[in-house]
Every structure is written in structure tokens, then in C-alpha cells.
Amino acid sequence: MQRNAVVIVAAGRGERMGGSEGPKQYRDLSGHSVLARAAEPFLTHPDIHDVIIVVHADDLSLYEAATTPHERLLPAAIGGSIRQQSVLNGLEKLSAHQPQKVLIHDAARPFVSQETISAVLAAIAPGSGAIAAHPVADTLKRADASGKIVETVPRESLFAAQTPQGFMFADIYSAHLMAAKNGTIGLTDDASVAEAAGMPVRLVHSPSSNFKITLEPDLQIARLMLGNSVPDVRTGNGYDVHQLEAGDHVTLCGVKIAHDQRLKGHSDADVGLHALTDAVLGTIGDGDIGSHFPPSDMQWKGASSDRFLAHAIALVRAKNGVITHLDVSLICEAPRIGPHRDAMREKIAQIAAISVERVAVKATTNEKIGFVGRGEGIAAIATATVVFASNGG
């Protein structure tokens, strides 16, 4: 009978996750560790016979607490200083069991399906590997060192590599040994190791749900996917108004617009970004723009208001909030907002590091009523929507 085995790589430290709860693979994911959820589809798959998990030497107690004994689960292997070494250590320990095919999987991917496992296993052939992958959906940009876009990369035929990645055991073990002997490091997945050895690798379609938990928001999304974590959706509101005076332009939502007046204020008096800043701060109950950037402080005289919104966004993200929507309404008789709407949305999206589809900019007049209707000022009303995990913020 052909034996199939799995190496689950769990020796990483998860530095990008941050926090004080330890490596991400041992974090709680709705009652079970991330690692346990990643291992379970393999331990229960009818065509998998042996599973070995590679752990950091300092994490053996965490490993014991995060997993339960299983007849297919072999004693853990100790990882190396880089992923390649950890995989090689797992393969070396697995060699005594003489598997024909082996899958290599990231411990931080807890949602791999048994259908994906079966598809990768079926695609493995002597001298040829196979990996789970998902088509790239986003438009891709290549930038220079300054962040300026230099090229739009066609996304046709581009795929995001996932795991499991599967090979004939002898083929990938030999490829890893060759890479180690040659001192080749920095290969970020096992398909790269196989490619370096001249081995062709096929792509097997895998759903986007087979994602890797890398940052804290990924863990929150994973908990929501499991359905027993109630999302904490918070909405903040903001309002700002500034008087108009003689000038040659106004700045609204980060966009400079030629006008025969300007907004009067200590900073650039951008009512749109000021209202948005208050709305974002409202989702975490952290005061208002004046408490963070008091007008009495001369360092903010003439300051660009994108700094204020960026500060509020950073405070929300520090509390693991995920910004899902920003909405601002500008109320003025002039200038006309419509021709600048898209530029405003793009500017806000850039400051908040969210997609432009999550930003709305609207405009209305005050029908000649009141100080706005008389052209004496411009007002803005804003709303921010942020999602936290049930224990977030």
C-alpha cells in the first residue's frame, strides 16, 4: 500500500503577528489552537497515513498543550533557524517511515479542505510536484524605491501560492538536501526548492479561504469564519465647520481646489478630513481632533490634515480594528465638489490604506439657508465604520 505523509511546519516565531500571546500557531482559534485546526484535515483524511509537525525547540510545552495524541501523529521534529531547514528536519525524521508521497503544509493555514488535499495528492507524479494555489484577483503594481508606480503587472496566469505543496518523497527530500549542500537559502516555499532542482511543479486550484494567518486581523477574520465570535461593529460620527475668508484655494478631503476664498483655521482647515478624524476616533472613544492636536500648539499651524487622519487610523489599528468604510458629506454652495470627488476618495483611501471602494464622498448645498447658504463657511459630516473581534479594542 502506498503511504502518504504530511510535514506541518510550525517552527516559526510569528514576529509579524506581534502581541504577548506567543507564536500565532498556538493562538486560540475558537476553542482550538491554530495548529490543531491546521492538522485536523490531514489527521482525518482517508489517504494520509503519517503526520509530523516541526516545532521550535522552545515551544515543546506549547505544542503538547495545543495538540492531542492521534494514531497518525508522529513525535514532533525540531525546526531550524529558517523554514528550509525546518522542512528538511521534518523530512529527515519522516524518512524512516518510507512514504511515497509527502505534503508540506503551513501550520498557519487552518482552513485547508480535504478536497484540496485530495487534489494535490492526485496531481503528484514521479519527478513532478503540485501545489495548492489561488488566482490573483487584484490589479498588481510594481513600484520603485520611492513608492512611485513604474509598471502595472498583468495578473493573467498569476497565482498566489498556498499549501499543501506535494511531491514524491524521494524527489523533494533530494531537492532539499541539494539546496542545503549548495548553501542555497531564502527559498520561501517548497515549490521554489523543487524548481531550483529542475523539477516541474503544477498548480492545483484552491479557494481563497485557504489563507495564511499572518497578522492579528487575519486571526480575527478566522474567528469570524468559524461563526462563534460575535463581531464588534462600531460606528463613529464626526462634524466640522470652518469659516471662509479671502483666498485663492480651499483644501477638502486632501485635495487642493482653486477658489476665490479659503478656509480659515489653525491647520489647513480641511473640514472633510477633520470630520473623518473625529469619526475614526469615535470608534475607539479616544477624544476628538482637538484633544490630539490642540489649536494652541503652534506645531500644527498650517499642518496638512492628512496627518490627523493618519494618526487616528493608526490608533484604531493598534487596537486591532479593521476599517471597513469611511463616508464624508461636504456641505457648501461653492466650489463644486463633483469634479474632484474621485480624487478625494483616492486620497482618503491612500491615507487609510483601504480600497477606494470603501470610501464615499458626497456633497450638497444648504439651499442658500444659514451661514453655509450665504457662502460664509463650509461644513462636513462624516461616518467611520470599524470592525473589531469580540474581544478587540
Phi, psi and chi 1 to 4 in degrees:
 res  aa     phi    psi   chi1   chi2   chi3   chi4
   1 MET       -  134.0  179.6 -173.7   71.6      -
   2 GLN   -69.9  132.3  174.0  176.1  -76.7      -
   3 ARG  -103.4  133.8  -65.4 -170.3   70.0   80.7
   4 ASN  -115.6  138.8  -59.8  -42.2      -      -
   5 ALA  -129.2  166.3      -      -      -      -
   6 VAL  -134.5  135.0  179.8      -      -      -
   7 VAL  -107.8  120.5  174.0      -      -      -
   8 ILE  -105.6  119.9  -62.0  179.3      -      -
   9 VAL   -89.8  113.6 -170.8      -      -      -
  10 ALA  -134.2   30.8      -      -      -      -
  11 ALA   -98.0   -0.1      -      -      -      -
  12 GLY   -71.9  163.1      -      -      -      -
  13 ARG   -99.6  -14.1  -48.5  -47.1  -67.7  144.8
  14 GLY    62.9   42.5      -      -      -      -
  15 GLU   -59.6  -34.0  -71.8   89.0   -8.5      -
  16 ARG   -69.6  -22.2  -77.2 -179.8  -72.3  177.6
  17 MET   -69.1  -38.8  175.2   71.3   77.1      -
  18 GLY    71.5 -171.3      -      -      -      -
  19 GLY    84.1  177.9      -      -      -      -
  20 SER  -113.6   14.4   58.2      -      -      -
  21 GLU   -92.9    8.2  -60.2  176.1   50.4      -
  22 GLY    89.9 -179.6      -      -      -      -
  23 PRO   -57.0  145.9  -25.2   35.2      -      -
  24 LYS   -60.2  -30.9   60.8 -169.3  175.4 -173.5
  25 GLN   -67.6  -14.6   59.4  -91.0   32.9      -
  26 TYR  -106.3    2.9  -59.1  110.3      -      -
  27 ARG   -68.0  153.0  -60.4  -78.7 -173.7   96.3
  28 ASP   -73.4  132.1  176.4   74.7      -      -
  29 LEU  -126.8   82.7 -175.3   49.8      -      -
  30 SER    55.8   53.6  -58.4      -      -      -
  31 GLY    96.7  -11.6      -      -      -      -
  32 HIS  -136.0  155.8  -61.2  -82.5      -      -
  33 SER   -70.1  156.7   67.0      -      -      -
  34 VAL   -56.0  -42.9  172.9      -      -      -
  35 LEU   -61.2  -45.7  171.7   58.4      -      -
  36 ALA   -61.4  -39.0      -      -      -      -
  37 ARG   -70.0  -32.3  -69.5 -166.7  178.6  -84.6
  38 ALA   -70.1  -34.1      -      -      -      -
  39 ALA   -80.6  -30.7      -      -      -      -
  40 GLU   -56.7  -42.4 -169.6  -88.3  -19.6      -
  41 PRO   -62.3  -28.8  -22.4   35.1      -      -
  42 PHE   -79.9  -39.9  -62.1   96.4      -      -
  43 LEU   -66.2  -22.7  -68.8  170.3      -      -
  44 THR  -108.3    2.1   57.6      -      -      -
  45 HIS   -77.5  133.1 -166.6  -74.1      -      -
  46 PRO   -65.1  -20.5   21.3  -32.6      -      -
  47 ASP  -104.1   10.3  -64.7  -32.7      -      -
  48 ILE  -108.2  132.2  -61.6  -63.6      -      -
  49 HIS  -112.8  -31.8  -53.3   93.8      -      -
  50 ASP  -136.4  137.7  -61.1  -58.8      -      -
  51 VAL  -128.7  127.9  175.6      -      -      -
  52 ILE  -124.9  133.5 -171.6  166.5      -      -
  53 ILE  -109.7  131.0  -60.7  175.4      -      -
  54 VAL   -98.6  122.3 -174.6      -      -      -
  55 VAL  -124.0  161.3  -56.4      -      -      -
  56 HIS   -73.1  144.1 -165.9  -80.3      -      -
  57 ALA   -57.4  -29.3      -      -      -      -
  58 ASP   -83.2   -4.8  -65.2  -20.0      -      -
  59 ASP  -110.1   15.4  -66.9  -17.1      -      -
  60 LEU   -61.2  -39.0  -73.4  172.1      -      -
  61 SER   -68.1  -38.2   60.5      -      -      -
  62 LEU   -62.9  -41.0  -69.8  173.4      -      -
  63 TYR   -61.6  -45.5  168.5   75.1      -      -
  64 GLU   -62.1  -38.5  -66.6  -66.0  -23.1      -
  65 ALA   -73.6  -27.0      -      -      -      -
  66 ALA   -89.2  -14.2      -      -      -      -
  67 THR  -125.0  161.3   56.3      -      -      -
  68 THR  -120.9  149.0   55.2      -      -      -
  69 PRO   -57.6  145.4  -23.8   34.6      -      -
  70 HIS  -151.2  145.4 -168.4  -77.1      -      -
  71 GLU   -62.3  -25.3   60.3 -177.5   -0.7      -
  72 ARG   -90.7  -12.7  -60.0 -175.0 -169.5  179.3
  73 LEU   -86.3  114.5 -174.5   59.6      -      -
  74 LEU   -82.6  162.8  -56.7  176.1      -      -
  75 PRO   -56.4  144.9  -26.3   35.5      -      -
  76 ALA   -65.5  150.1      -      -      -      -
  77 ALA   -99.9  154.3      -      -      -      -
  78 ILE   -95.5  131.1  -58.8  -59.3      -      -
  79 GLY   -79.5  172.4      -      -      -      -
  80 GLY  -104.6 -168.3      -      -      -      -
  81 SER   -77.8  -19.6   59.0      -      -      -
  82 ILE  -131.7  163.9   60.3  173.5      -      -
  83 ARG   -58.9  -42.9 -174.0 -175.7 -171.8  -80.9
  84 GLN   -55.4  -44.6  -83.1  178.4 -112.8      -
  85 GLN   -66.9  -37.2 -175.3   61.5   56.2      -
  86 SER   -63.7  -43.9  -66.3      -      -      -
  87 VAL   -63.4  -43.9  173.7      -      -      -
  88 LEU   -60.6  -41.2  179.2   54.9      -      -
  89 ASN   -61.6  -40.0  -68.7   -2.2      -      -
  90 GLY   -65.7  -41.8      -      -      -      -
  91 LEU   -64.1  -40.8  -65.8  172.0      -      -
  92 GLU   -60.7  -44.3  -74.0  176.5  -14.5      -
  93 LYS   -69.6  -30.8 -165.7  160.4 -175.3  178.6
  94 LEU   -75.9  -21.7 -166.8   57.5      -      -
  95 SER   -59.4  -29.2   61.9      -      -      -
  96 ALA   -65.0  -20.6      -      -      -      -
  97 HIS   -92.9   -4.8  -61.9  -92.0      -      -
  98 GLN    51.2   54.6  -60.6 -178.0  -36.2      -
  99 PRO   -73.3  153.3   29.3  -34.9      -      -
 100 GLN   -86.0  -45.7  -82.0   72.8   50.0      -
 101 LYS  -117.6  148.9  -67.2 -179.3  179.1 -179.7
 102 VAL  -137.3  138.5   63.0      -      -      -
 103 LEU  -107.2  144.1  -59.3  178.6      -      -
 104 ILE  -121.4  126.4  -58.0  166.4      -      -
 105 HIS  -134.1  146.0 -172.7   62.9      -      -
 106 ASP   -82.0  132.5  -65.5  -33.5      -      -
 107 ALA   -64.0  -20.0      -      -      -      -
 108 ALA   -89.5   12.1      -      -      -      -
 109 ARG  -112.6   89.9  -67.5 -173.2 -170.4  -90.2
 110 PRO   -86.2   -2.3   31.5  -35.3      -      -
 111 PHE  -114.9   23.5  -64.7  118.7      -      -
 112 VAL   -65.9  136.6   62.3      -      -      -
 113 SER   -94.1  157.1   68.1      -      -      -
 114 GLN   -67.4  -25.3  -67.6 -160.1  -23.3      -
 115 GLU   -65.6  -41.6  -69.4   77.4   10.7      -
 116 THR   -65.2  -42.4  -64.8      -      -      -
 117 ILE   -57.9  -47.2  -66.4  169.8      -      -
 118 SER   -63.0  -40.3  -63.8      -      -      -
 119 ALA   -66.5  -40.9      -      -      -      -
 120 VAL   -67.4  -43.9  174.3      -      -      -
 121 LEU   -56.7  -44.3  -82.8  173.1      -      -
 122 ALA   -66.9  -27.1      -      -      -      -
 123 ALA   -85.1  -10.5      -      -      -      -
 124 ILE   -73.9  136.9  -60.0  168.8      -      -
 125 ALA  -140.9  158.4      -      -      -      -
 126 PRO   -53.1  126.0  -28.4   36.7      -      -
 127 GLY    78.3    7.1      -      -      -      -
 128 SER  -145.3  130.8  176.6      -      -      -
 129 GLY  -101.1  178.3      -      -      -      -
 130 ALA  -150.6  143.0      -      -      -      -
 131 ILE  -134.1  149.9   70.4  168.0      -      -
 132 ALA   -71.7  139.3      -      -      -      -
 133 ALA  -155.0  156.9      -      -      -      -
 134 HIS  -128.9  135.7 -173.4   75.0      -      -
 135 PRO   -59.6  140.1  -19.3   30.5      -      -
 136 VAL   -73.6  126.5  171.7      -      -      -
 137 ALA   -99.8  -28.6      -      -      -      -
 138 ASP   -79.9  151.4  -64.9  -33.0      -      -
 139 THR   -69.6  132.6  -62.5      -      -      -
 140 LEU  -104.5  137.4  -60.2  177.5      -      -
 141 LYS  -121.5  139.5  -55.0  -71.0 -174.5 -179.8
 142 ARG  -103.7  132.5 -167.5 -173.7  -49.4  -81.3
 143 ALA  -122.0  157.6      -      -      -      -
 144 ASP   -86.6 -174.9   60.7   19.8      -      -
 145 ALA   -63.2  -24.2      -      -      -      -
 146 SER   -86.5   -4.7   70.0      -      -      -
 147 GLY    92.7    1.4      -      -      -      -
 148 LYS   -78.2  134.5  178.4 -177.1  176.5 -177.9
 149 ILE   -68.3  128.7  -64.4  172.6      -      -
 150 VAL  -113.5  -14.1  -63.7      -      -      -
 151 GLU  -163.6  140.3  178.9 -173.3    7.1      -
 152 THR   -95.6  121.9  -62.8      -      -      -
 153 VAL   -90.5  121.7 -178.8      -      -      -
 154 PRO   -58.4  131.9  -21.1   32.9      -      -
 155 ARG   -91.1   -6.8   65.3 -170.7  176.2 -163.2
 156 GLU   -59.3  134.9  -68.5   76.2   13.2      -
 157 SER    69.2   13.0  -57.6      -      -      -
 158 LEU  -100.6  137.2  -70.0 -179.0      -      -
 159 PHE  -133.5  145.9  -70.9   77.6      -      -
 160 ALA   -89.0  121.5      -      -      -      -
 161 ALA   -71.3  136.3      -      -      -      -
 162 GLN  -121.6 -169.5  -59.0  176.7  -15.0      -
 163 THR  -129.9  156.3   63.7      -      -      -
 164 PRO   -76.8  155.4   28.6  -35.5      -      -
 165 GLN  -119.6  128.6  -58.7 -169.7   -7.3      -
 166 GLY  -121.6  148.6      -      -      -      -
 167 PHE  -153.4  163.0  -48.1   87.2      -      -
 168 MET   -64.8  135.7  -59.2  -57.6  -67.4      -
 169 PHE   -56.2  -47.5  178.2   83.3      -      -
 170 ALA   -61.1  -35.8      -      -      -      -
 171 ASP   -66.4  -51.0  -68.9  -18.4      -      -
 172 ILE   -75.0  -30.8 -164.9   61.8      -      -
 173 TYR   -63.6  -43.8 -171.2   19.9      -      -
 174 SER   -64.0  -40.6  174.6      -      -      -
 175 ALA   -65.2  -40.6      -      -      -      -
 176 HIS   -67.5  -40.1  -92.9  -77.7      -      -
 177 LEU   -63.0  -40.0  -73.0  171.5      -      -
 178 MET   -64.2  -43.7 -178.0 -174.2  -56.4      -
 179 ALA   -62.4  -40.4      -      -      -      -
 180 ALA   -66.6  -41.7      -      -      -      -
 181 LYS   -64.5  -37.9 -179.5 -180.0  178.2 -179.0
 182 ASN   -82.5   -4.3  -65.4  -21.8      -      -
 183 GLY    70.8   23.9      -      -      -      -
 184 THR   -82.1  113.9  -55.9      -      -      -
 185 ILE  -124.9  171.3   61.1  173.0      -      -
 186 GLY    86.1    7.3      -      -      -      -
 187 LEU   -79.4  120.1  -58.8  176.4      -      -
 188 THR   -84.2  -13.1   55.3      -      -      -
 189 ASP  -149.3  174.2   68.5   -8.5      -      -
 190 ASP   -76.4  -24.2  -58.5  -74.1      -      -
 191 ALA   -62.9  -36.7      -      -      -      -
 192 SER   -64.5  -38.3  -60.0      -      -      -
 193 VAL   -63.7  -43.6  175.3      -      -      -
 194 ALA   -64.3  -42.8      -      -      -      -
 195 GLU   -62.8  -39.2  -66.5  160.9   31.6      -
 196 ALA   -63.2  -26.2      -      -      -      -
 197 ALA   -90.2    4.3      -      -      -      -
 198 GLY    84.4   16.1      -      -      -      -
 199 MET   -93.0  127.5 -173.0 -169.6  -46.0      -
 200 PRO   -70.4  148.2   25.0  -32.5      -      -
 201 VAL  -134.1  131.3 -178.7      -      -      -
 202 ARG   -96.3  154.5  -68.4 -174.8   56.6 -165.3
 203 LEU   -97.4  137.9  -60.9  175.7      -      -
 204 VAL  -119.6  124.6  172.9      -      -      -
 205 HIS   -62.3  134.0 -174.7  -87.2      -      -
 206 SER  -136.2  144.8  175.9      -      -      -
 207 PRO   -70.6  159.4   25.0  -34.1      -      -
 208 SER   -65.5  -18.7   59.9      -      -      -
 209 SER   -65.2  -16.9   57.7      -      -      -
 210 ASN   -83.4   53.3 -176.0   23.6      -      -
 211 PHE   -91.2  164.7   66.8   93.1      -      -
 212 LYS   -99.7  130.0 -174.4  176.3 -177.7  179.7
 213 ILE   -77.3  114.7  -66.5  175.1      -      -
 214 THR  -119.2  -44.6  -57.3      -      -      -
 215 LEU  -117.5  165.6  -57.0  173.8      -      -
 216 GLU   -55.2  -42.7 -172.6   69.2   31.3      -
 217 PRO   -59.5  -30.8  -27.0   36.9      -      -
 218 ASP   -62.1  -40.3  -59.3  -31.8      -      -
 219 LEU   -66.2  -38.7 -172.3   58.5      -      -
 220 GLN   -63.0  -43.6  -65.1  179.7   28.5      -
 221 ILE   -62.4  -40.9  -68.6  168.6      -      -
 222 ALA   -61.2  -41.2      -      -      -      -
 223 ARG   -65.6  -39.4  -73.4  169.9  177.0  158.5
 224 LEU   -65.1  -37.5  -66.7  174.4      -      -
 225 MET   -62.2  -32.0  -73.5  173.8   62.0      -
 226 LEU   -79.0  -10.9  -71.5  167.9      -      -
 227 GLY    85.0    0.4      -      -      -      -
 228 ASN  -117.0   21.2   60.0   -5.6      -      -
 229 SER  -120.7  115.8  177.7      -      -      -
 230 VAL   -76.3  122.4  178.7      -      -      -
 231 PRO   -66.9  142.1   23.9  -32.8      -      -
 232 ASP  -102.2   95.3  178.3    2.3      -      -
 233 VAL   -96.6  120.6 -179.0      -      -      -
 234 ARG  -118.8  140.5  -55.3 -176.5 -167.6  179.1
 235 THR  -120.8  128.9  -59.2      -      -      -
 236 GLY  -115.7  146.3      -      -      -      -
 237 ASN  -117.4  150.4  -64.0  -47.3      -      -
 238 GLY  -143.0  147.9      -      -      -      -
 239 TYR  -139.6  139.9  171.7   80.2      -      -
 240 ASP  -149.3  152.5 -166.2   41.9      -      -
 241 VAL  -146.2  141.9   60.2      -      -      -
 242 HIS  -135.3  145.8  -82.2  -84.3      -      -
 243 GLN   -75.5  148.3 -175.8  178.4   -8.3      -
 244 LEU   -95.8  145.3  -76.0  162.8      -      -
 245 GLU  -142.3  176.0   60.6 -177.8   11.3      -
 246 ALA   -61.3  138.2      -      -      -      -
 247 GLY  -178.6 -167.4      -      -      -      -
 248 ASP  -125.1   -0.1   59.8    7.0      -      -
 249 HIS  -167.1  160.8   76.6  -82.6      -      -
 250 VAL  -123.6  152.3  -65.9      -      -      -
 251 THR  -112.7  119.0  -59.8      -      -      -
 252 LEU  -129.3  125.0  -65.7  171.2      -      -
 253 CYS    52.8   38.8  -66.2      -      -      -
 254 GLY    81.9    3.2      -      -      -      -
 255 VAL  -113.3  128.1  176.2      -      -      -
 256 LYS   -84.0  125.4 -175.3  175.5  179.0  179.2
 257 ILE  -123.9  126.4  -56.6  171.4      -      -
 258 ALA   -62.0  133.7      -      -      -      -
 259 HIS  -160.9  159.0 -169.8   45.9      -      -
 260 ASP   -85.9    8.2   59.7    1.6      -      -
 261 GLN  -137.4  169.2  -67.0  176.7  -64.2      -
 262 ARG  -135.2  162.1   69.6  176.7 -176.3 -179.5
 263 LEU   -86.2  134.3  -72.6  164.7      -      -
 264 LYS   -91.0  127.9 -178.0  179.0  179.9  179.7
 265 GLY  -177.0  172.1      -      -      -      -
 266 HIS   -71.8  -41.6 -174.1   63.8      -      -
 267 SER   -93.1 -146.3   63.9      -      -      -
 268 ASP   -80.4    0.7   63.4    2.9      -      -
 269 ALA    61.9   32.5      -      -      -      -
 270 ASP   -75.5   95.7 -173.4  -27.3      -      -
 271 VAL   -61.4  -34.4  -68.4      -      -      -
 272 GLY   -62.5  -50.2      -      -      -      -
 273 LEU   -71.6  -30.4  -66.5 -169.9      -      -
 274 HIS   -65.4  -45.0  -70.0 -172.1      -      -
 275 ALA   -64.0  -40.4      -      -      -      -
 276 LEU   -64.7  -39.1  -87.8  175.7      -      -
 277 THR   -60.1  -46.0  -60.5      -      -      -
 278 ASP   -63.6  -37.9  -85.8   -9.1      -      -
 279 ALA   -63.5  -44.5      -      -      -      -
 280 VAL   -65.2  -44.8  171.9      -      -      -
 281 LEU   -60.7  -32.6  -70.1  171.2      -      -
 282 GLY   -62.3  -28.0      -      -      -      -
 283 THR   -70.9  -17.9   66.5      -      -      -
 284 ILE  -118.4    8.5   53.8  174.6      -      -
 285 GLY    60.0   38.0      -      -      -      -
 286 ASP  -111.3   59.5 -164.5   -4.0      -      -
 287 GLY    68.4 -154.4      -      -      -      -
 288 ASP  -135.7 -178.6   57.2   25.4      -      -
 289 ILE   -60.8  -34.2 -168.8  171.1      -      -
 290 GLY   -68.3  -29.9      -      -      -      -
 291 SER   -76.2  -25.2   60.0      -      -      -
 292 HIS   -91.9  -32.9  -71.1  -95.5      -      -
 293 PHE  -132.9   72.8  -54.3   96.7      -      -
 294 PRO   -62.8  138.0   19.7  -30.8      -      -
 295 PRO   -61.3  -20.7  -22.0   32.4      -      -
 296 SER   -73.9  -13.6   58.8      -      -      -
 297 ASP   -88.1  115.3 -169.8  -22.3      -      -
 298 MET   -67.9  -18.0  -68.1  -54.1  -64.7      -
 299 GLN   -65.2  -17.9   70.9  172.1  -52.7      -
 300 TRP   -98.0    3.7  -53.9  121.6      -      -
 301 LYS   -64.4  122.1 -175.9  171.8  178.3   59.5
 302 GLY    73.9    7.6      -      -      -      -
 303 ALA   -66.7  147.9      -      -      -      -
 304 SER   -74.4  129.5  175.0      -      -      -
 305 SER   -72.1  -10.4  -64.6      -      -      -
 306 ASP   -61.9  -26.5   57.7   -6.9      -      -
 307 ARG   -65.6  -35.6  -61.9  171.2   63.5 -178.4
 308 PHE   -68.7  -46.5  -53.6  154.5      -      -
 309 LEU   -65.7  -41.9 -179.8   56.8      -      -
 310 ALA   -60.2  -37.9      -      -      -      -
 311 HIS   -63.0  -46.2  173.2   76.9      -      -
 312 ALA   -63.2  -41.0      -      -      -      -
 313 ILE   -60.5  -43.8  -64.0  -71.6      -      -
 314 ALA   -62.6  -38.5      -      -      -      -
 315 LEU   -64.3  -40.2  -68.9  176.6      -      -
 316 VAL   -64.5  -45.3  166.0      -      -      -
 317 ARG   -67.4  -30.7  -67.9 -150.4  166.7  106.9
 318 ALA   -63.4  -23.8      -      -      -      -
 319 LYS   -98.0   16.3  -67.0  179.8  177.9  -69.5
 320 ASN    65.8   30.7  -59.7  -41.7      -      -
 321 GLY   -84.1  143.4      -      -      -      -
 322 VAL  -110.2  114.4  178.4      -      -      -
 323 ILE   -77.5  118.2  -63.2  162.5      -      -
 324 THR  -104.7  -21.0   59.9      -      -      -
 325 HIS  -163.8  139.4 -166.2 -108.0      -      -
 326 LEU  -128.1  131.7  -63.1  175.1      -      -
 327 ASP  -135.5  129.9 -175.3  -59.6      -      -
 328 VAL  -135.4  136.6   60.6      -      -      -
 329 SER  -115.1  126.9  -66.1      -      -      -
 330 LEU  -101.1  134.8  -61.0  168.5      -      -
 331 ILE  -120.7  110.1  -51.9  162.9      -      -
 332 CYS  -162.7  158.8   60.3      -      -      -
 333 GLU   -87.0  -30.2  -58.4  -61.4  -40.6      -
 334 ALA  -161.2  152.4      -      -      -      -
 335 PRO   -78.7  173.8   32.5  -37.9      -      -
 336 ARG   -71.3  133.1  -68.9 -175.2   60.2 -141.9
 337 ILE   -92.0  -31.1  -58.2  -57.5      -      -
 338 GLY   -49.2  -48.3      -      -      -      -
 339 PRO   -64.4  -15.6  -23.3   34.8      -      -
 340 HIS  -111.3    1.3  -50.5  -77.8      -      -
 341 ARG   -57.5  -48.8 -171.3 -168.3  -43.0  -87.3
 342 ASP   -64.4  -39.1  -71.6  -17.9      -      -
 343 ALA   -63.8  -37.8      -      -      -      -
 344 MET   -65.1  -44.6  -67.4  177.5  179.7      -
 345 ARG   -61.1  -43.6  -66.8  176.7   65.3 -144.0
 346 GLU   -64.7  -37.3  -70.3  171.5    4.0      -
 347 LYS   -66.5  -45.2 -178.8   62.8  175.7  179.8
 348 ILE   -63.1  -43.4  -66.2  168.2      -      -
 349 ALA   -60.4  -39.2      -      -      -      -
 350 GLN   -64.2  -45.8  176.2 -171.7   -8.1      -
 351 ILE   -62.8  -41.9  -62.3  167.3      -      -
 352 ALA   -86.6   -7.3      -      -      -      -
 353 ALA    55.5   47.5      -      -      -      -
 354 ILE  -129.2  168.4   59.4  176.3      -      -
 355 SER   -73.0  149.7   65.4      -      -      -
 356 VAL   -63.8  -23.7   71.7      -      -      -
 357 GLU   -65.4  -16.2  -70.2   79.5    9.7      -
 358 ARG   -96.3   13.9  -64.3 -175.7  178.8  -84.5
 359 VAL  -125.2  132.1  177.7      -      -      -
 360 ALA  -123.2  134.9      -      -      -      -
 361 VAL  -126.7  125.4  172.9      -      -      -
 362 LYS  -127.3  163.7  -63.1  167.0  -68.9 -177.8
 363 ALA  -146.9  148.6      -      -      -      -
 364 THR  -152.4  161.2 -173.7      -      -      -
 365 THR   -94.6  174.3   69.4      -      -      -
 366 ASN  -105.1   20.6 -142.3   41.3      -      -
 367 GLU    53.8   39.0  -62.6  -67.4  -19.8      -
 368 LYS    65.1   14.9  -54.9  -66.3 -176.5 -179.7
 369 ILE  -100.9  138.1  -58.1  169.4      -      -
 370 GLY    73.3 -170.2      -      -      -      -
 371 PHE   -66.4  -34.1   69.9   92.2      -      -
 372 VAL   -68.5  -43.4  171.6      -      -      -
 373 GLY   -62.7  -28.5      -      -      -      -
 374 ARG   -86.0    4.0  -67.5 -168.3  -62.9  -91.0
 375 GLY    74.8   24.4      -      -      -      -
 376 GLU   -91.3  -12.1  -63.1  171.8    3.8      -
 377 GLY  -168.0  174.6      -      -      -      -
 378 ILE  -128.9  137.9  -64.2  177.6      -      -
 379 ALA  -120.0  161.6      -      -      -      -
 380 ALA  -145.9  142.0      -      -      -      -
 381 ILE  -121.7  134.6  -59.9  171.6      -      -
 382 ALA  -136.3  153.6      -      -      -      -
 383 THR  -134.5  136.3  -57.4      -      -      -
 384 ALA  -122.3  136.7      -      -      -      -
 385 THR  -117.6  126.0  -54.7      -      -      -
 386 VAL  -131.8  138.5  179.7      -      -      -
 387 VAL  -111.1  129.9  177.6      -      -      -
 388 PHE  -116.1  156.7  -61.2   83.2      -      -
 389 ALA   -65.2  166.9      -      -      -      -
 390 SER   -59.9  -24.7   57.9      -      -      -
 391 ASN  -108.3   16.9   61.1  -12.7      -      -
 392 GLY   -85.6  167.4      -      -      -      -
 393 GLY    59.8      -      -      -      -      -
